[in-house]
Amino acid sequence: MGDQGQIYFTDAVAAKIAESGAGWVRINFRLGPYFQNWTEATTFGFSALSRYDTIIDSARRFNLQVLGLLSNESWNTANLPGDWQANNAEVAGGNGDNTYIQQFETGAARVLIPHFAGRIDNWQVWNEPNASVTYIYPSNFAWLLRRVYVAAQESGVPGLTIVSGGLLSTHSQTSTTLTSANTGADYLRATYQQGKLLAGWEDIKSLYGSYPLDAIGQQLYIDQWGRTKAIRIELAVDFVHDAYVAEEGGSSDKPIHVTEMGWTTAMVNESLQASNLKTAYTKLRGLSYTPRSYWFFLQDIPVANLFHGLLRSDGSEKPSWGAYRDVNGP
C-alpha cells in the first residue's frame, strides 16, 4: 500500500504471481505516514485496514496463501530505531521491553491477527532484526516475539503460525566465508538466551508448549556478485538450524521459512540469476527443515534501484521467470 492508501497489489499482480506457480505471497502491513492507526479513516475517506482487506482478498481470489509481515512499518507511533531499541539489556541495562513494543502488540498484532482470521494464518514478526536499518537488540526482539505470540494465542484464531523475523544472511564481496555471525545464527541464539533470561520464554513454553515462535525466518542474500553453489545454500541455513535446535534443547521440528532470497540483475546477468534461483530452490526443497521459500520479488522497479524481479520493468519475462516455473510450477 502506498503512503496515501494506493493499492499496488492488484488483481493483475496477484494473477501474475499465481501464473508463476507460486502458492504463497509475503505481504508487508505498513501504515504509511498518513495513517495514525489501522482502524480510523483519514481524510482520504478510508482506513488502512480496509485497504488491506482489498489487498488480501485479491491474493486469496487467486488462491495465494498469505504470510503477513508485521514490520517496523506496521506501527508508526515512533518508527525510529531508538524507540524500538529502548530499555535493551545489551547496552542500556534494561530488560528489553519498552513502550513501542507494547504499543506494537496492542495497536498492530491484536488488531490485525484476529481481523484477518480465516484469510491469514501465518504471521511474521519483524523484518531483518539483525540488519542495520531495522536492527532491534536481541533482548527487545525476545520481548516483541513474546508479546505477538501471546496476542496470537489469545486471539482465539486456530491454527496460527508465528514466524520470527527473517534473519539477514549475507557477506561482503571480499569476505565470502559463511559464519554463524553473518548468517544471523549468533543473533538468533542471543535472542533465545535473552528470552529465557529476561522475557519469560520458559513461562511461555510451559503455558503454550513452545517458545514464542513456531518457525524461524531467514533471508538469503549470499553470493550476490556471482554464482552460488548448493553446498553454500545448505551451509547458510545449517548455521541457523543448528543454533535454534541447540537453544530448543537439542531437538526441534520447527522449520526455517526462507522469507526472502534473490539475486539482482544489477550485479549478475539474467542467465546467472536464473541459474542461482534454480540451485537455491532445488537445494532448499531437498532439505527436511526448509519447506517454504519466497523469491524477492516479482518485477523490477528501476526508480528504487531494485532489479531482483522475475520480470523486467516493462513486464517482459527474464530467464528466471521460466526457471521459477520449472522448480515451483505444477
KATA-V204813 format. One record per backbone hydrogen bond with DSSP energy under -1.0 kcal/mol. CO is the residue of the C=O (numbers start at 0). NH is the residue of the N-H. If there is no record, write none. Layout:
BEGIN
co:CO nh:NH
co:CO nh:NH
END
This chain:
BEGIN
co:1 nh:4
co:5 nh:1
co:7 nh:9
co:9 nh:13
co:10 nh:14
co:11 nh:15
co:12 nh:16
co:13 nh:17
co:14 nh:18
co:15 nh:19
co:16 nh:21
co:17 nh:20
co:22 nh:64
co:24 nh:66
co:26 nh:68
co:37 nh:48
co:41 nh:44
co:45 nh:41
co:46 nh:50
co:47 nh:51
co:48 nh:52
co:49 nh:53
co:50 nh:54
co:51 nh:55
co:52 nh:56
co:53 nh:57
co:54 nh:58
co:55 nh:59
co:56 nh:60
co:58 nh:63
co:59 nh:62
co:64 nh:24
co:66 nh:26
co:67 nh:123
co:68 nh:28
co:69 nh:125
co:70 nh:73
co:72 nh:30
co:79 nh:82
co:79 nh:83
co:80 nh:84
co:84 nh:87
co:86 nh:95
co:87 nh:93
co:97 nh:101
co:98 nh:102
co:99 nh:103
co:100 nh:104
co:101 nh:105
co:102 nh:106
co:103 nh:107
co:103 nh:108
co:104 nh:109
co:107 nh:111
co:108 nh:112
co:110 nh:114
co:111 nh:115
co:113 nh:116
co:115 nh:118
co:115 nh:119
co:120 nh:160
co:121 nh:67
co:122 nh:162
co:123 nh:69
co:124 nh:164
co:127 nh:130
co:128 nh:135
co:136 nh:140
co:137 nh:141
co:138 nh:142
co:139 nh:143
co:140 nh:144
co:141 nh:145
co:142 nh:146
co:143 nh:147
co:144 nh:148
co:145 nh:149
co:146 nh:150
co:147 nh:151
co:148 nh:152
co:149 nh:153
co:160 nh:122
co:161 nh:213
co:161 nh:214
co:162 nh:124
co:166 nh:218
co:168 nh:220
co:178 nh:182
co:179 nh:185
co:180 nh:183
co:181 nh:169
co:183 nh:187
co:184 nh:188
co:185 nh:189
co:186 nh:190
co:187 nh:191
co:188 nh:192
co:189 nh:193
co:190 nh:194
co:191 nh:195
co:192 nh:196
co:193 nh:197
co:194 nh:200
co:199 nh:203
co:200 nh:204
co:201 nh:205
co:202 nh:206
co:203 nh:207
co:204 nh:208
co:210 nh:212
co:214 nh:163
co:215 nh:256
co:216 nh:166
co:217 nh:258
co:218 nh:168
co:219 nh:261
co:222 nh:225
co:228 nh:232
co:229 nh:233
co:230 nh:234
co:231 nh:235
co:232 nh:236
co:233 nh:237
co:234 nh:238
co:236 nh:240
co:237 nh:241
co:238 nh:242
co:239 nh:243
co:240 nh:244
co:241 nh:245
co:242 nh:246
co:243 nh:247
co:244 nh:249
co:245 nh:248
co:254 nh:215
co:256 nh:217
co:256 nh:258
co:257 nh:293
co:259 nh:219
co:260 nh:295
co:263 nh:266
co:263 nh:267
co:268 nh:272
co:269 nh:273
co:270 nh:274
co:271 nh:275
co:272 nh:276
co:273 nh:277
co:274 nh:278
co:275 nh:279
co:276 nh:280
co:277 nh:281
co:278 nh:282
co:279 nh:283
co:280 nh:284
co:283 nh:286
co:288 nh:255
co:291 nh:257
co:297 nh:309
co:297 nh:310
co:300 nh:303
co:300 nh:305
co:301 nh:304
co:305 nh:300
co:306 nh:264
co:309 nh:317
co:310 nh:299
co:311 nh:314
co:315 nh:311
co:317 nh:320
co:318 nh:322
co:319 nh:323
co:320 nh:324
co:321 nh:325
co:322 nh:326
co:323 nh:327
co:324 nh:328
END
